[in-house]
Amino acid sequence: MEKNYICPVCGYDKIVNPIYDSNGNGTYEICPCCGFEFGSDDFPDREQAFKNWRKHWIEKNYLWFSNYTKKPENWEPQKQLENITKSGSNNIVK
């Protein structure tokens, strides 16, 4: 069964590769939705970095980051944010 990972910044739930390794280190995966890079943009305070990036992303009207991964049809970024609280701390969707 394939796992997808949830971005703790924007709630995008289709990230295919792990965002953190088993030691909690960022994998340098970039969220195609908000552009957050895990292992780079989350230094030195991970939780504060998530909040700051989320605030900036929302202020930019939920701008889709990736030119490679296309925005989902009928995308609802405000609803997508709900995935953050649903995922808990593991950020994995099955």
N, C-alpha and C positions, 0 to 999 in steps of 0.2 A: 504494500500500500504506500503510495506516494504521500510525503508530508509537504505541506506548505508552511511558510513562516509568516508571522504577522509583524508588520513594522510597528514598533512601540511609539513611533512619532505620529503617523497618520492613520494607522489601522489597516493599511493595504494588506490583504491576506493571501496573496498569490506569489510571494517570494519563494522561489524554488530551492535555493541554497541556504544553508544555515547562516544566521546573522552573527551568532557567537559560537565559539567552539566549546568543548566540554570543560575547559578551564575558565570560561567566561570572557575570553579575549575576542574582540571584534574580528570578523573574517574579511573585512574590507568590501563586503557585499554592499551594493548601493541600491536603495529602494527606488524602483522605477517611478513611483508615484511622487514622492516628496524630495528625493535626491539625497537623503541622509546616508552617509557612509559609516558603517559600523566598524569601529576600530580607529577612526580618525575624528569624526565630528562629535564623538561622545566623550572626549577627553577634556578636562580632568574629572568632571562630575556628570556621570551618565544621565541621571534623572533630570538634572537641571538642563542639560543639553537637549534632551527630548522635549521638554517644555518650551525652551527658547526656540528650537527649530519649528515646533508645531505652531507656535504663535506667529512666527515669520511666514510660514506656509499659508496659514489662514489669512493673514494680512495681504498676501499676494493672490487672494481669491482662489486658493487651492490649485495653484498652477501645477499642471502635470509635468514632471521633470523629463522623462525619457523620450527620446526621439525614436528609439528602437522598439521598446515595449509600448504598444498602443493602449490608450485609455480605454477601459471597458465600455461597452455600449450601455447607455442608461446609467452611467456612473453617478453616484450620489456621495460626494466626499463627506458631507455632514453625517450621513448614516454610516459610512465606512469608519468614522472615528469611534463608533460604538464597539468595534472589534477589539479595541485596546483593552477595555474593561472585561470583555468576554474571555479573552485569552489568558488572563491571569499573568503569572510571571514567566511561563515557559515559551510564550510567543509561537506556539505550534498549533496548526490546524490540520486535521486529518481529512 
